[in-house]
Amino acid sequence: MKVILRKDIEQLGQMGQVVDVKNGYARNYLFPRNIAYPATPSSLKMLEEEKKQHVKKADKEKKASETLAAQLEKVSLTVKMKVGEDDKLFGSVTSQLISDGLKEKGISLDKRQIELDDSIKALGVYDVNVKLSGGVSAKVKVWVVRE
């Protein structure tokens, strides 16, 4: 059975592609979950409209992400930690701590959007990457200081 995909599926293909699948897979999995349409002329028109809406939504998300990225570039976050000998931290600065600090400044981010290569275990200034939707990324300056 030929179907038109509404979403990207890793094993089948990209959104808008016409693929050939088994009847049972289409009827029992793809159609009930609105992942695909039967390949008919009317469904091709519906898919074109969905593509236009998807592009508009993606553009809107990307613009919002770019404004948030510009806002994040200006932010300098100070994290106060307890320090032991040789300026080593008790514990480490995690993405959750950075997320909470940004929330206090009025920027809400999920901790999974903050990319730490290694946990921060020493005093200093660090540039931390933040992944935003639409493929946009930003850097936040994090100052780790004594409590």
Secondary structure as the mmCIF struct_conf table of DSSP 4:
data_model
#
loop_
_struct_conf.conf_type_id
_struct_conf.id
_struct_conf.beg_label_comp_id
_struct_conf.beg_label_asym_id
_struct_conf.beg_label_seq_id
_struct_conf.end_label_comp_id
_struct_conf.end_label_asym_id
_struct_conf.end_label_seq_id
STRN STRN1 LYS A 2 LEU A 5
BEND BEND1 ARG A 6 LYS A 7
STRN STRN2 ILE A 9 ILE A 9
TURN_TY1_P TURN_TY1_P1 GLU A 10 LEU A 12
STRN STRN3 GLY A 13 GLY A 13
TURN_TY1_P TURN_TY1_P2 MET A 15 GLY A 16
STRN STRN4 VAL A 18 ASP A 20
HELX_RH_AL_P HELX_RH_AL_P1 ASN A 23 TYR A 25
HELX_RH_PI_P HELX_RH_PI_P1 ALA A 26 LEU A 30
TURN_TY1_P TURN_TY1_P3 PHE A 31 ASN A 34
BEND BEND2 ILE A 35 ILE A 35
STRN STRN5 ALA A 36 PRO A 38
BEND BEND3 ALA A 39 ALA A 39
HELX_RH_AL_P HELX_RH_AL_P2 PRO A 41 LYS A 74
STRN STRN6 SER A 76 MET A 81
STRN STRN7 VAL A 83 VAL A 83
HELX_RH_3T_P HELX_RH_3T_P1 GLU A 85 ASP A 87
STRN STRN8 LYS A 88 VAL A 93
HELX_RH_AL_P HELX_RH_AL_P3 SER A 95 GLU A 104
TURN_TY1_P TURN_TY1_P4 LYS A 105 GLY A 106
HELX_RH_3T_P HELX_RH_3T_P2 LYS A 111 GLN A 113
STRN STRN9 ILE A 114 GLU A 115
BEND BEND4 ASP A 117 ASP A 118
STRN STRN10 ILE A 120 ALA A 122
BEND BEND5 LEU A 123 LEU A 123
STRN STRN11 GLY A 124 LYS A 131
HELX_RH_3T_P HELX_RH_3T_P3 SER A 133 GLY A 135
STRN STRN12 SER A 137 ARG A 146
#
